[in-house]
């Protein structure tokens, strides 16, 4: 270690015997350390250690309360670059082992061998300096990784927004609808106690659930009447198409979740969904959450071809479908936050529909669920 690092180190000495304290202080000063804090009052020394920055502590063991062991316990959460060397006349094996168990970096017995003491002090200061350098380098790398991650997330978000807008042109969904799906999915995820990163990820990924409709022919996607069996099978391919679009060659948790949601958001809790007929918790949590949010928002939203369901009717339908269409545990969570979801939907409401369609007439003649199944295909 360079002499500059020695000179700028801070060494603390705590020993209740004045002669030992002065000997340790003068010995450390002899190797070039300029900043030395010496305490024969162990309580005062501990208070200083807890409030200031330091590099090395030379600590006596046998002192009035707090003794050396007490001080070690109080410093158990210190940073790794803060080194502690026990200096004690208690040279028995138990004292040494106790010191090391409590976090001491070294143990020197009294009476002191000054050349050995100085070598050990120098070694511990070298370790302290190296540890600080590693910490600085680690923080620099972490900052660079964070910056790069933020750049990648911004890129992924840009891709998601672009694909979402493209999907809107292929379907009757509004931009507000897909935003609401992301917001409501995030609210449910937070209520489930998911980590903040997961909550934000599903907020960004959920709007991509139907991006695969880009690959569905318009004569099927926009057909006003009932689909044939073949047309329905083609429509259902939008889940695989969305998964293929979003599946990332590089590791991206955001796009991985978006692809997962796109593939599985039409699976049903009872196993009657598609494309794989998964059942219960075989369906990824992200897809279960988005399926619930998507259906509730569709029921509550006005469209050119239907009027919105009342919140009472929509909420009753969601509860009826617990254990059939939806994860019953998620339905319980949503039931406790319907008003929160309603408030969010109100703040992100769609513009009023201006035109009607064939499905609108069907909706007025029958149930909204039937109208939605004819027009939106993949919802119910």
C-alpha contacts under 8 A as a table, 3 or more apart, distances in Angstrom:
res1	aa1	res2	aa2	distance
1	X	5	X	6.63
1	X	6	X	7.36
1	X	126	X	5.87
2	X	5	X	5.53
2	X	6	X	6.78
3	X	6	X	4.98
3	X	7	X	6.14
3	X	32	X	7.24
4	X	7	X	5.10
4	X	8	X	6.16
5	X	8	X	5.22
5	X	9	X	6.13
5	X	129	X	7.34
6	X	9	X	5.27
6	X	31	X	7.84
6	X	32	X	6.16
6	X	33	X	5.43
6	X	125	X	7.28
7	X	32	X	5.55
7	X	33	X	4.52
7	X	34	X	5.31
7	X	35	X	7.37
8	X	33	X	6.95
8	X	34	X	6.90
8	X	35	X	7.05
9	X	33	X	6.39
9	X	34	X	7.55
9	X	35	X	6.61
9	X	54	X	7.38
9	X	55	X	6.09
9	X	56	X	7.99
9	X	125	X	7.50
10	X	33	X	7.44
10	X	34	X	7.73
10	X	35	X	5.07
10	X	36	X	5.90
10	X	37	X	7.64
10	X	53	X	7.79
10	X	54	X	4.97
10	X	55	X	5.27
10	X	56	X	6.61
11	X	33	X	7.60
11	X	35	X	6.46
11	X	36	X	4.90
11	X	37	X	6.36
11	X	54	X	6.42
11	X	55	X	5.94
11	X	56	X	4.76
11	X	57	X	5.83
11	X	58	X	7.57
12	X	36	X	5.71
12	X	37	X	4.68
12	X	38	X	5.88
12	X	39	X	7.91
12	X	54	X	7.28
12	X	56	X	6.19
12	X	57	X	4.69
12	X	58	X	6.18
13	X	21	X	6.84
13	X	24	X	7.20
13	X	25	X	6.93
13	X	36	X	7.41
13	X	37	X	6.17
13	X	38	X	4.70
13	X	39	X	6.20
13	X	57	X	5.86
13	X	58	X	4.78
13	X	59	X	6.09
14	X	21	X	6.94
14	X	38	X	6.00
14	X	39	X	4.82
14	X	40	X	5.73
14	X	41	X	7.37
14	X	42	X	6.22
14	X	45	X	6.38
14	X	57	X	7.69
14	X	58	X	6.37
14	X	59	X	5.11
14	X	60	X	6.19
15	X	18	X	7.12
15	X	20	X	6.76
15	X	21	X	5.39
15	X	39	X	6.51
15	X	40	X	4.99
15	X	41	X	7.54
15	X	42	X	7.19
15	X	59	X	6.48
15	X	60	X	5.13
15	X	63	X	7.34
16	X	21	X	7.28
16	X	39	X	7.52
16	X	40	X	4.17
16	X	41	X	6.21
16	X	42	X	7.06
16	X	60	X	7.74
16	X	63	X	6.11
16	X	64	X	7.91
17	X	20	X	5.44
17	X	21	X	6.12
17	X	40	X	6.64
18	X	21	X	4.94
18	X	22	X	6.19
18	X	40	X	6.56
19	X	22	X	5.29
19	X	23	X	6.19
20	X	23	X	5.07
20	X	24	X	6.15
21	X	24	X	5.34
21	X	25	X	6.17
21	X	38	X	6.95
21	X	39	X	7.60
21	X	40	X	7.01
22	X	25	X	5.00
22	X	26	X	6.04
23	X	26	X	5.33
23	X	27	X	6.06
24	X	27	X	5.14
24	X	28	X	6.20
25	X	28	X	5.39
25	X	29	X	6.23
25	X	36	X	6.94
25	X	38	X	6.96
26	X	29	X	5.03
26	X	30	X	6.22
27	X	30	X	5.13
27	X	31	X	7.19
27	X	114	X	7.41
27	X	118	X	7.11
28	X	31	X	5.72
28	X	32	X	7.25
28	X	33	X	6.21
28	X	118	X	6.90
28	X	121	X	7.55
29	X	32	X	5.35
29	X	33	X	4.93
29	X	34	X	6.29
29	X	36	X	7.61
30	X	33	X	7.26
31	X	118	X	7.36
33	X	36	X	7.08
38	X	45	X	7.79
39	X	42	X	6.57
39	X	44	X	7.04
39	X	45	X	5.48
40	X	45	X	7.72
41	X	44	X	5.43
41	X	45	X	6.27
42	X	45	X	4.96
42	X	46	X	6.12
42	X	63	X	7.40
42	X	64	X	7.49
42	X	65	X	7.34
42	X	66	X	6.13
42	X	67	X	7.02
43	X	46	X	5.17
43	X	47	X	6.25
43	X	65	X	7.47
43	X	66	X	6.15
44	X	47	X	5.14
44	X	48	X	6.29
45	X	48	X	5.17
45	X	49	X	6.25
46	X	49	X	5.08
46	X	50	X	6.28
46	X	71	X	6.45
47	X	50	X	5.27
47	X	51	X	6.47
48	X	51	X	5.29
48	X	52	X	6.02
49	X	52	X	5.52
49	X	53	X	7.18
49	X	54	X	7.27
50	X	75	X	7.78
54	X	57	X	7.84
54	X	82	X	6.49
55	X	81	X	6.59
55	X	82	X	4.75
55	X	83	X	6.11
55	X	125	X	6.94
55	X	128	X	6.17
56	X	82	X	5.79
56	X	83	X	4.72
56	X	84	X	5.76
56	X	85	X	7.58
56	X	124	X	7.18
56	X	125	X	6.66
56	X	128	X	7.56
57	X	82	X	7.71
57	X	83	X	6.23
57	X	84	X	4.70
57	X	85	X	6.12
58	X	84	X	6.15
58	X	85	X	5.02
58	X	86	X	5.93
58	X	87	X	6.36
59	X	68	X	6.22
59	X	84	X	7.11
59	X	85	X	6.18
59	X	86	X	4.82
59	X	87	X	5.58
59	X	88	X	7.89
60	X	63	X	6.98
60	X	67	X	7.71
60	X	68	X	5.64
60	X	86	X	5.86
60	X	87	X	4.90
60	X	88	X	5.27
61	X	67	X	5.77
61	X	68	X	3.97
61	X	69	X	6.37
61	X	86	X	6.75
61	X	87	X	6.88
61	X	88	X	5.57
61	X	90	X	7.55
62	X	67	X	5.90
62	X	68	X	6.50
62	X	88	X	7.08
62	X	89	X	8.00
62	X	90	X	7.62
63	X	66	X	7.00
63	X	67	X	4.65
63	X	68	X	6.79
64	X	67	X	5.59
65	X	70	X	7.60
66	X	69	X	7.76
66	X	70	X	5.32
66	X	71	X	6.27
67	X	70	X	5.25
67	X	71	X	6.36
68	X	71	X	5.15
68	X	72	X	6.23
68	X	86	X	7.74
69	X	72	X	5.03
69	X	73	X	6.28
69	X	98	X	7.94
69	X	99	X	6.83
69	X	102	X	7.38
70	X	73	X	5.17
70	X	74	X	6.32
71	X	74	X	5.01
71	X	75	X	6.26
72	X	75	X	5.07
72	X	76	X	6.16
72	X	99	X	7.83
72	X	102	X	6.09
72	X	103	X	6.79
72	X	104	X	7.22
73	X	76	X	5.15
73	X	102	X	6.27
74	X	77	X	7.76
75	X	78	X	5.33
76	X	102	X	7.11
76	X	103	X	6.60
78	X	82	X	6.70
79	X	82	X	5.70
80	X	83	X	7.18
80	X	128	X	7.75
80	X	131	X	6.86
81	X	127	X	7.26
81	X	128	X	4.46
81	X	129	X	7.04
81	X	130	X	7.91
81	X	131	X	5.06
81	X	132	X	5.76
82	X	128	X	6.21
83	X	104	X	7.44
83	X	105	X	6.18
83	X	124	X	6.48
83	X	125	X	7.70
83	X	128	X	6.39
84	X	103	X	7.86
84	X	104	X	5.15
84	X	105	X	5.40
84	X	106	X	6.83
85	X	104	X	6.00
85	X	105	X	5.75
85	X	106	X	4.70
85	X	107	X	5.51
85	X	108	X	7.16
86	X	99	X	7.21
86	X	104	X	6.74
86	X	106	X	6.27
86	X	107	X	4.63
86	X	108	X	6.04
87	X	107	X	6.10
87	X	108	X	4.86
87	X	109	X	5.83
87	X	110	X	6.79
88	X	91	X	6.83
88	X	107	X	7.80
88	X	108	X	6.52
88	X	109	X	5.15
88	X	110	X	5.48
89	X	109	X	5.54
89	X	110	X	4.50
89	X	111	X	6.81
90	X	95	X	6.43
90	X	109	X	6.97
90	X	110	X	7.73
91	X	95	X	6.66
91	X	96	X	6.84
91	X	109	X	5.62
91	X	110	X	7.69
92	X	95	X	5.57
92	X	96	X	6.56
93	X	96	X	5.17
93	X	97	X	6.10
94	X	97	X	5.14
94	X	98	X	5.98
95	X	98	X	5.12
95	X	99	X	6.12
96	X	99	X	5.18
96	X	100	X	6.35
96	X	107	X	6.57
97	X	100	X	5.21
97	X	101	X	6.05
98	X	101	X	5.08
98	X	102	X	6.15
99	X	102	X	5.25
99	X	103	X	6.53
99	X	104	X	5.43
99	X	107	X	7.53
100	X	103	X	5.15
100	X	104	X	4.77
100	X	105	X	6.63
100	X	106	X	7.27
100	X	107	X	8.00
101	X	104	X	7.27
104	X	107	X	7.40
108	X	112	X	7.51
108	X	117	X	7.37
109	X	112	X	6.40
110	X	113	X	7.85
112	X	117	X	6.94
113	X	116	X	5.40
113	X	117	X	6.06
114	X	117	X	4.84
114	X	118	X	6.12
115	X	118	X	5.26
115	X	119	X	6.27
116	X	119	X	5.16
116	X	120	X	6.19
117	X	120	X	5.22
117	X	121	X	6.10
118	X	121	X	4.99
118	X	122	X	6.03
119	X	122	X	5.10
119	X	123	X	6.10
120	X	123	X	4.97
120	X	124	X	6.10
121	X	124	X	5.19
121	X	125	X	6.16
122	X	125	X	5.14
122	X	126	X	6.17
123	X	126	X	5.05
123	X	127	X	6.28
124	X	127	X	4.98
124	X	128	X	6.10
125	X	128	X	4.91
125	X	129	X	6.08
126	X	129	X	5.14
126	X	130	X	6.06
127	X	130	X	5.05
127	X	131	X	5.95
128	X	131	X	5.10
128	X	132	X	6.25
129	X	132	X	5.15
129	X	133	X	6.26
130	X	133	X	5.02
130	X	134	X	6.17
131	X	134	X	5.07
131	X	135	X	6.11
132	X	135	X	4.97
132	X	136	X	6.15
133	X	136	X	5.10
133	X	137	X	6.17
134	X	137	X	5.05
134	X	138	X	5.94
135	X	138	X	5.01
135	X	139	X	6.09
136	X	139	X	5.16
136	X	140	X	6.16
137	X	140	X	5.00
137	X	141	X	6.14
138	X	141	X	5.08
138	X	142	X	6.01
139	X	142	X	4.97
139	X	143	X	6.03
140	X	143	X	5.12
140	X	144	X	6.23
141	X	144	X	5.03
141	X	145	X	6.04
142	X	145	X	5.01
142	X	146	X	6.01
143	X	146	X	5.03
143	X	147	X	6.10
144	X	147	X	5.06
144	X	148	X	6.09
145	X	148	X	5.06
145	X	149	X	5.94
146	X	149	X	4.96
146	X	150	X	6.06
147	X	150	X	5.12
147	X	151	X	6.24
148	X	151	X	5.00
148	X	152	X	6.18
149	X	152	X	5.05
149	X	153	X	6.03
150	X	153	X	5.01
150	X	154	X	6.05
151	X	154	X	5.09
151	X	155	X	6.28
152	X	155	X	4.98
152	X	156	X	6.12
153	X	156	X	4.97
153	X	157	X	5.94
153	X	254	X	7.84
154	X	157	X	5.06
154	X	158	X	6.14
155	X	158	X	5.06
155	X	159	X	6.30
156	X	159	X	5.04
156	X	160	X	6.12
156	X	254	X	7.54
156	X	255	X	7.38
157	X	160	X	4.97
157	X	161	X	6.09
157	X	204	X	7.09
158	X	161	X	5.17
158	X	162	X	6.18
159	X	162	X	5.16
159	X	163	X	6.11
160	X	163	X	5.20
160	X	164	X	5.93
160	X	204	X	7.77
160	X	205	X	7.67
160	X	208	X	6.78
161	X	164	X	5.05
161	X	165	X	6.17
162	X	165	X	5.23
162	X	166	X	6.26
163	X	166	X	4.95
163	X	167	X	6.13
163	X	208	X	7.56
163	X	211	X	6.68
164	X	167	X	5.08
164	X	168	X	6.33
164	X	178	X	7.93
164	X	207	X	6.79
164	X	208	X	6.01
164	X	211	X	6.35
165	X	168	X	5.14
165	X	169	X	6.83
165	X	175	X	7.26
166	X	169	X	5.51
166	X	170	X	7.09
166	X	211	X	7.96
166	X	214	X	7.29
167	X	170	X	5.27
167	X	171	X	6.66
167	X	210	X	7.25
167	X	211	X	5.27
167	X	212	X	7.66
167	X	213	X	6.47
167	X	214	X	5.54
168	X	171	X	5.37
168	X	172	X	6.84
168	X	173	X	5.90
168	X	174	X	6.42
168	X	175	X	6.81
169	X	172	X	7.65
170	X	213	X	6.78
170	X	214	X	6.11
170	X	218	X	7.33
170	X	221	X	7.63
171	X	213	X	7.48
171	X	221	X	7.07
171	X	222	X	7.22
172	X	303	X	7.96
172	X	376	X	7.97
173	X	177	X	6.39
173	X	178	X	7.60
174	X	177	X	5.17
174	X	178	X	6.90
174	X	350	X	7.10
175	X	178	X	5.53
175	X	179	X	6.41
176	X	179	X	5.03
176	X	180	X	6.05
176	X	348	X	6.11
176	X	349	X	6.70
176	X	350	X	5.94
177	X	180	X	5.11
177	X	181	X	6.30
177	X	297	X	7.30
177	X	350	X	7.30
178	X	181	X	5.03
178	X	182	X	6.50
178	X	206	X	7.68
178	X	207	X	4.71
178	X	208	X	7.78
179	X	182	X	5.25
179	X	183	X	6.31
179	X	207	X	6.21
179	X	348	X	7.94
180	X	183	X	4.98
180	X	184	X	5.91
180	X	297	X	7.61
180	X	344	X	7.52
180	X	345	X	6.48
180	X	348	X	6.77
181	X	184	X	5.32
181	X	185	X	5.97
181	X	203	X	7.89
181	X	206	X	6.29
181	X	207	X	6.11
181	X	290	X	6.98
181	X	293	X	5.82
181	X	294	X	5.96
181	X	297	X	7.26
182	X	185	X	5.19
182	X	186	X	6.19
182	X	202	X	6.67
182	X	203	X	4.20
182	X	204	X	6.21
182	X	205	X	7.15
182	X	206	X	4.94
182	X	207	X	5.51
183	X	186	X	5.14
183	X	187	X	6.27
183	X	203	X	5.73
183	X	344	X	7.78
184	X	187	X	4.99
184	X	188	X	6.28
184	X	203	X	7.98
184	X	293	X	6.22
184	X	341	X	6.29
184	X	344	X	7.67
185	X	188	X	5.24
185	X	189	X	6.08
185	X	199	X	8.00
185	X	202	X	6.54
185	X	203	X	6.23
185	X	206	X	7.07
185	X	289	X	6.09
185	X	290	X	5.94
185	X	293	X	6.23
186	X	189	X	4.98
186	X	190	X	6.08
186	X	199	X	5.11
186	X	200	X	6.63
186	X	202	X	6.08
186	X	203	X	5.06
187	X	190	X	5.21
187	X	191	X	6.24
187	X	199	X	7.83
187	X	341	X	7.94
188	X	191	X	4.97
188	X	192	X	6.21
188	X	289	X	7.32
188	X	333	X	7.12
188	X	334	X	6.79
189	X	192	X	5.05
189	X	193	X	6.59
189	X	194	X	5.64
189	X	198	X	7.78
189	X	199	X	5.56
189	X	202	X	7.91
189	X	289	X	7.70
190	X	193	X	5.12
190	X	194	X	5.57
190	X	195	X	7.57
190	X	196	X	7.45
190	X	199	X	6.06
191	X	194	X	7.57
191	X	333	X	7.20
192	X	333	X	7.53
194	X	198	X	6.23
194	X	199	X	6.34
195	X	198	X	5.31
195	X	199	X	6.33
196	X	199	X	5.03
196	X	200	X	6.23
197	X	200	X	5.24
197	X	201	X	6.05
198	X	201	X	4.93
198	X	202	X	6.24
199	X	202	X	5.44
199	X	203	X	6.31
200	X	203	X	4.99
200	X	204	X	6.45
201	X	204	X	5.31
201	X	205	X	6.00
201	X	253	X	7.86
201	X	254	X	5.73
201	X	257	X	7.59
202	X	205	X	4.84
202	X	206	X	5.50
202	X	254	X	7.84
202	X	257	X	7.24
202	X	258	X	7.77
202	X	286	X	6.98
203	X	206	X	5.84
203	X	207	X	7.60
204	X	207	X	6.58
204	X	254	X	7.53
205	X	208	X	5.75
205	X	209	X	7.57
205	X	254	X	6.36
205	X	255	X	7.04
205	X	257	X	6.31
205	X	258	X	4.46
205	X	261	X	7.68
206	X	209	X	5.63
206	X	258	X	6.42
206	X	261	X	6.88
206	X	290	X	6.31
207	X	210	X	7.65
208	X	211	X	5.29
208	X	258	X	6.16
208	X	261	X	7.86
208	X	262	X	6.71
209	X	212	X	7.80
209	X	242	X	7.40
209	X	258	X	6.91
209	X	259	X	7.96
209	X	261	X	5.73
209	X	262	X	4.30
209	X	263	X	7.93
209	X	265	X	7.02
209	X	290	X	7.87
210	X	213	X	5.86
210	X	238	X	7.11
210	X	239	X	7.25
210	X	242	X	6.73
210	X	262	X	6.21
211	X	214	X	6.04
211	X	238	X	7.63
211	X	242	X	5.30
211	X	262	X	7.35
212	X	215	X	5.76
212	X	216	X	7.42
212	X	237	X	7.83
212	X	238	X	4.30
212	X	239	X	5.93
212	X	240	X	7.16
212	X	241	X	4.68
212	X	242	X	3.60
212	X	243	X	7.33
212	X	245	X	7.31
212	X	262	X	7.41
213	X	216	X	5.08
213	X	221	X	7.62
213	X	235	X	7.85
213	X	238	X	5.11
213	X	241	X	7.64
213	X	242	X	7.39
214	X	238	X	7.85
215	X	238	X	6.77
215	X	241	X	6.64
216	X	220	X	7.02
216	X	221	X	6.21
216	X	234	X	7.26
216	X	235	X	6.42
216	X	237	X	7.86
216	X	238	X	6.64
217	X	220	X	5.59
217	X	221	X	6.14
218	X	221	X	4.87
218	X	222	X	5.49
218	X	223	X	7.59
219	X	222	X	5.69
219	X	223	X	5.59
220	X	223	X	5.12
220	X	227	X	7.51
220	X	231	X	6.40
220	X	235	X	7.15
221	X	235	X	7.04
221	X	376	X	8.00
222	X	375	X	7.47
223	X	226	X	7.67
223	X	227	X	7.57
223	X	375	X	7.41
224	X	357	X	7.60
224	X	358	X	5.86
224	X	359	X	6.20
224	X	374	X	7.25
224	X	375	X	6.28
225	X	358	X	7.53
225	X	359	X	7.47
225	X	374	X	6.39
225	X	375	X	7.50
226	X	374	X	5.43
227	X	230	X	7.85
227	X	231	X	5.54
227	X	232	X	5.74
227	X	374	X	7.25
228	X	231	X	5.04
228	X	232	X	6.03
229	X	232	X	5.08
229	X	233	X	6.32
230	X	233	X	5.16
230	X	234	X	6.34
231	X	234	X	5.01
231	X	235	X	6.09
232	X	235	X	4.94
232	X	236	X	6.17
232	X	377	X	7.56
233	X	236	X	5.11
233	X	237	X	6.61
234	X	237	X	5.30
234	X	238	X	7.68
235	X	238	X	5.97
235	X	377	X	7.20
235	X	378	X	7.53
236	X	239	X	6.32
236	X	274	X	7.45
236	X	275	X	7.18
236	X	378	X	6.91
237	X	240	X	5.41
237	X	241	X	6.20
237	X	275	X	7.77
238	X	241	X	4.87
238	X	242	X	5.88
239	X	242	X	5.23
239	X	243	X	6.25
239	X	262	X	5.41
239	X	263	X	4.50
239	X	264	X	7.06
239	X	265	X	7.93
239	X	266	X	7.91
239	X	275	X	7.19
240	X	243	X	4.99
240	X	244	X	6.13
240	X	262	X	7.50
240	X	263	X	5.59
240	X	275	X	7.82
241	X	244	X	5.10
241	X	245	X	6.20
242	X	245	X	5.10
242	X	246	X	6.19
242	X	259	X	6.67
242	X	262	X	5.40
242	X	263	X	6.68
243	X	246	X	5.27
243	X	247	X	5.76
243	X	258	X	7.85
243	X	259	X	4.46
243	X	260	X	6.74
243	X	262	X	5.53
243	X	263	X	5.30
244	X	247	X	5.32
244	X	259	X	7.41
245	X	259	X	7.72
246	X	255	X	5.91
246	X	256	X	7.34
246	X	258	X	6.59
246	X	259	X	4.97
247	X	255	X	6.53
247	X	256	X	6.27
247	X	259	X	5.57
248	X	251	X	6.75
248	X	252	X	6.79
248	X	255	X	6.39
248	X	256	X	6.88
251	X	256	X	7.84
252	X	255	X	5.45
252	X	256	X	5.99
253	X	256	X	4.97
253	X	257	X	6.11
254	X	257	X	5.33
254	X	258	X	6.25
255	X	258	X	4.83
255	X	259	X	5.97
256	X	259	X	5.19
256	X	260	X	6.13
257	X	260	X	4.93
257	X	261	X	6.13
257	X	286	X	7.27
258	X	261	X	5.19
258	X	262	X	6.14
259	X	262	X	5.07
259	X	263	X	6.22
260	X	263	X	5.31
260	X	264	X	6.20
260	X	284	X	7.54
260	X	286	X	7.63
260	X	287	X	6.96
261	X	264	X	5.35
261	X	265	X	5.37
261	X	284	X	7.94
261	X	286	X	6.16
261	X	287	X	4.58
261	X	290	X	7.25
262	X	265	X	5.99
262	X	287	X	7.73
263	X	266	X	7.74
263	X	275	X	7.49
264	X	267	X	5.41
264	X	274	X	7.40
264	X	275	X	7.22
264	X	283	X	6.81
264	X	284	X	7.41
264	X	287	X	5.61
265	X	287	X	4.60
265	X	288	X	6.48
265	X	290	X	6.46
265	X	291	X	5.15
266	X	273	X	5.69
266	X	274	X	5.64
266	X	275	X	7.39
266	X	291	X	6.66
266	X	378	X	7.04
266	X	379	X	7.45
267	X	271	X	6.89
267	X	272	X	7.07
267	X	273	X	4.01
267	X	274	X	5.00
267	X	275	X	6.94
267	X	276	X	7.37
267	X	277	X	6.21
267	X	278	X	6.09
267	X	279	X	7.51
267	X	283	X	6.91
267	X	288	X	7.95
268	X	271	X	5.33
268	X	272	X	5.73
268	X	273	X	4.59
268	X	274	X	7.65
268	X	277	X	7.49
268	X	278	X	7.11
268	X	279	X	6.54
268	X	280	X	7.57
268	X	324	X	6.80
268	X	325	X	4.68
268	X	326	X	6.25
269	X	272	X	7.66
269	X	273	X	7.92
269	X	278	X	7.61
269	X	279	X	5.15
269	X	280	X	4.59
269	X	281	X	7.74
269	X	283	X	7.68
269	X	323	X	6.01
269	X	324	X	5.53
269	X	325	X	5.21
269	X	326	X	5.26
269	X	327	X	5.67
270	X	273	X	7.85
270	X	279	X	5.49
270	X	280	X	6.46
270	X	323	X	6.50
270	X	324	X	4.94
270	X	325	X	6.44
271	X	277	X	4.95
271	X	278	X	5.12
271	X	279	X	4.08
271	X	280	X	7.11
272	X	277	X	5.63
272	X	278	X	7.71
272	X	279	X	7.76
273	X	276	X	7.34
273	X	277	X	5.11
273	X	278	X	7.10
274	X	277	X	5.07
274	X	278	X	7.54
278	X	282	X	5.77
278	X	283	X	5.86
279	X	282	X	5.51
279	X	283	X	6.32
280	X	283	X	6.11
280	X	327	X	6.95
281	X	284	X	6.70
281	X	285	X	7.41
283	X	287	X	6.78
283	X	288	X	6.61
284	X	287	X	5.47
284	X	288	X	6.42
285	X	288	X	5.05
285	X	289	X	6.18
286	X	289	X	5.26
286	X	290	X	6.27
287	X	290	X	5.11
287	X	291	X	5.99
288	X	291	X	5.26
288	X	292	X	6.44
288	X	326	X	6.99
288	X	327	X	6.68
289	X	292	X	5.38
289	X	293	X	6.35
289	X	330	X	7.11
290	X	293	X	5.00
290	X	294	X	5.82
291	X	294	X	5.16
291	X	295	X	6.24
291	X	326	X	7.63
292	X	295	X	5.50
292	X	296	X	6.26
292	X	318	X	7.99
292	X	326	X	6.47
292	X	330	X	7.99
292	X	331	X	7.82
293	X	296	X	5.32
293	X	297	X	6.07
294	X	297	X	5.34
294	X	298	X	6.10
294	X	379	X	7.85
295	X	298	X	5.03
295	X	299	X	6.17
295	X	379	X	6.49
295	X	380	X	7.79
296	X	299	X	5.20
296	X	300	X	6.29
296	X	314	X	6.66
296	X	315	X	7.71
296	X	318	X	7.19
297	X	300	X	5.15
297	X	301	X	5.93
297	X	345	X	7.95
298	X	301	X	5.24
299	X	308	X	6.04
299	X	309	X	5.53
299	X	314	X	6.05
299	X	368	X	7.81
300	X	308	X	4.82
300	X	309	X	5.13
300	X	310	X	6.67
300	X	311	X	6.67
300	X	314	X	6.73
301	X	307	X	7.50
301	X	308	X	4.90
301	X	309	X	7.41
301	X	350	X	7.55
302	X	306	X	6.11
302	X	307	X	5.00
302	X	308	X	4.53
302	X	350	X	7.63
302	X	352	X	7.35
302	X	353	X	6.99
303	X	306	X	5.16
303	X	307	X	6.45
303	X	308	X	7.46
303	X	353	X	5.92
304	X	307	X	7.93
304	X	353	X	5.06
304	X	354	X	6.66
304	X	355	X	5.33
304	X	356	X	4.65
304	X	357	X	6.44
304	X	360	X	6.69
305	X	355	X	7.91
305	X	356	X	5.21
305	X	357	X	5.16
305	X	358	X	6.93
305	X	359	X	4.96
305	X	360	X	3.40
305	X	361	X	7.15
305	X	363	X	7.02
305	X	371	X	7.85
306	X	356	X	7.99
306	X	359	X	7.20
306	X	360	X	4.90
306	X	363	X	5.71
306	X	364	X	7.32
306	X	368	X	6.98
306	X	371	X	7.39
307	X	363	X	7.93
307	X	368	X	7.94
309	X	313	X	6.24
309	X	314	X	5.94
309	X	368	X	7.59
310	X	313	X	5.29
310	X	314	X	6.15
311	X	314	X	5.07
311	X	315	X	5.85
312	X	315	X	5.26
312	X	316	X	6.07
313	X	316	X	5.14
313	X	317	X	6.24
314	X	317	X	5.14
314	X	318	X	6.34
315	X	318	X	5.08
315	X	319	X	6.31
315	X	335	X	7.71
315	X	338	X	7.90
316	X	319	X	5.18
316	X	320	X	6.14
317	X	320	X	4.99
317	X	321	X	6.27
318	X	321	X	5.25
318	X	322	X	6.63
318	X	326	X	7.86
318	X	331	X	7.04
319	X	322	X	5.33
319	X	331	X	6.52
319	X	335	X	7.86
321	X	324	X	5.05
321	X	325	X	5.22
321	X	326	X	5.97
322	X	325	X	6.35
322	X	326	X	5.00
322	X	327	X	6.02
322	X	328	X	4.49
322	X	331	X	6.14
323	X	326	X	5.64
323	X	327	X	5.72
323	X	328	X	5.11
324	X	327	X	7.73
326	X	330	X	7.41
326	X	331	X	6.91
327	X	330	X	5.33
327	X	331	X	6.35
328	X	331	X	4.93
328	X	332	X	6.27
329	X	332	X	5.14
329	X	333	X	6.46
330	X	333	X	4.98
330	X	334	X	6.11
331	X	334	X	5.03
331	X	335	X	5.93
332	X	335	X	5.08
332	X	336	X	6.54
333	X	336	X	5.40
333	X	337	X	6.81
334	X	337	X	5.16
334	X	338	X	5.94
335	X	338	X	5.50
337	X	340	X	5.18
337	X	341	X	6.37
338	X	341	X	5.09
338	X	342	X	6.06
339	X	342	X	4.86
339	X	343	X	6.09
340	X	343	X	5.16
340	X	344	X	6.33
341	X	344	X	5.08
341	X	345	X	6.13
342	X	345	X	5.04
342	X	346	X	6.12
343	X	346	X	5.09
343	X	347	X	6.39
344	X	347	X	5.20
344	X	348	X	6.38
345	X	348	X	5.09
345	X	349	X	5.70
346	X	349	X	5.10
353	X	356	X	7.87
356	X	359	X	7.90
356	X	360	X	5.76
356	X	361	X	7.93
357	X	360	X	5.12
357	X	361	X	6.91
358	X	361	X	5.38
358	X	362	X	6.52
359	X	362	X	4.87
359	X	363	X	6.01
359	X	371	X	5.79
359	X	372	X	7.94
359	X	374	X	7.14
359	X	375	X	6.29
360	X	363	X	4.96
360	X	364	X	6.28
360	X	371	X	7.34
361	X	364	X	5.20
361	X	365	X	6.23
362	X	365	X	5.06
362	X	366	X	6.06
362	X	371	X	5.96
363	X	366	X	5.19
363	X	367	X	5.82
363	X	368	X	5.34
363	X	370	X	7.20
363	X	371	X	4.92
364	X	367	X	7.43
364	X	368	X	7.93
366	X	370	X	7.08
366	X	371	X	7.53
367	X	370	X	5.42
367	X	371	X	6.56
368	X	371	X	4.99
368	X	372	X	6.05
369	X	372	X	5.11
369	X	373	X	6.12
369	X	380	X	7.20
370	X	373	X	5.10
370	X	374	X	6.31
371	X	374	X	5.22
371	X	375	X	6.18
372	X	375	X	5.13
372	X	376	X	5.30
372	X	377	X	7.03
372	X	379	X	7.07
372	X	380	X	7.38
373	X	376	X	5.57
373	X	377	X	4.85
373	X	378	X	7.04
373	X	379	X	6.39
373	X	380	X	5.67
374	X	377	X	5.70
376	X	379	X	6.10
377	X	380	X	7.13
